[in-house]
Amino acid sequence: MPAPEDHAAWRAQRRAAVTAPTGNLALVETRWTGAERPDIDAEQADAAASVTVTPIERTDISTGAAEYGLRVWDADAPAIRAFESIDTYDYDPAWVIEAQFSPVEASRTVPFEHIRDNGGTRELVVPGDITFTLNGAEHRLAAFDDGGQLLLVFGDATNGAETYGSGRFLFVRRDDDSAFGASGTVVLDFNRAFVPPCGFSAQYNCPLPPAQNRFSEAIRAGEKNVVFSGGFDIYSA
């Protein structure tokens, strides 16, 4: 499939994903219950027909202990009804960049601030370095392990003016058959940079770009912002 058509198909897939019954727009509540696991079945039994309740788990930022909770998704959420589109730059082949991935000897963590942690950081496993040159400047990026796929959280000069203010996400592509974590060439297709989940619902706690992932350049590729009708605001929903 030609690249522009493949990009159009990706945009259609993104729209379908964020508007799904448990897509980014559907998240209406994240509730933490601490050391006690919530009764998901009881919560689901009391929920409306359009609602799905799922468990969630994280590490407590202060103690390191397991913390449990639940998420409530509503297929008829106000954000889904107000959603119009995701504003996106036109496809530009210049923003498909080859880079080198170099693994580290042991699992290494990098502190990532998260949007709802009031300046606190969470250590995320970064299995190696991604290096490439852009406009004569060398970059060494930190992408963390997101369920067996490298996820890059990055910022650039467009944030807040043209694109989502807190930065954007990008899955790092590998076109060969090498195992995850092996050294070799990877592809950064910034045309597939996307607005993080916290741009669709205030109930997410997204990581923010660490210092080494902040570009001084403007990366005019990928998604810009979520467009809602009627002045809808995810923070007042």
Buried (B, 14 or more C-beta within 10 A) or exposed (E): EEEEEBBEEBBEEBBEEBBBBBBBBBBBBBEEBEEEEBEEEEBBEEBEEEBBBBEBEEEEBEEEEEBBBBBBBBBEBBBBEBBEEBBBBEBBEEBBBEBEBEBEEEEBEBEBBBBEBEEEBBBBEBBBBBBBEBEEEEBEBBBBBBEEEBBBBBBBBBBEEBBBEBBBBBBBEBEEEEEEBEEEEBEBBBBBBBBBBBBBBBBBBBBBBBEEBBBEEEBBBBBBBBEBEEEBEBEEB
